[in-house]
Amino acid sequence: FDLSLREARDLFEKTYFERLIEEENGNMTRVAERAGLERTHLYRKIKLLGIKLRGN
C-alpha cells in the first residue's frame, strides 16, 4: 500500500460521508443518524475531512 493507515482511513471516511450526504440529499440529521454520530460531531468530522457542503 502507498498510503499510511491514517491516510487510508481519511480517504475511506471522506468517500463514506460524501456518499451518505448525496444519498440523503444533504439532510445532515439523517446522515448523522445513519453514521451513528451526533450532528455536532458529524459537522466537525466533515470540516476536518475537507468536505464541501452545498450552499457553503
PyMOL commands that set and color helices and strands:
alter all, ss='L'
color gray80, all
select helices_A, chain A and resi 5-23+28-35+39-49
alter helices_A, ss='H'
color red, helices_A
deselect
rebuild
show_as cartoon
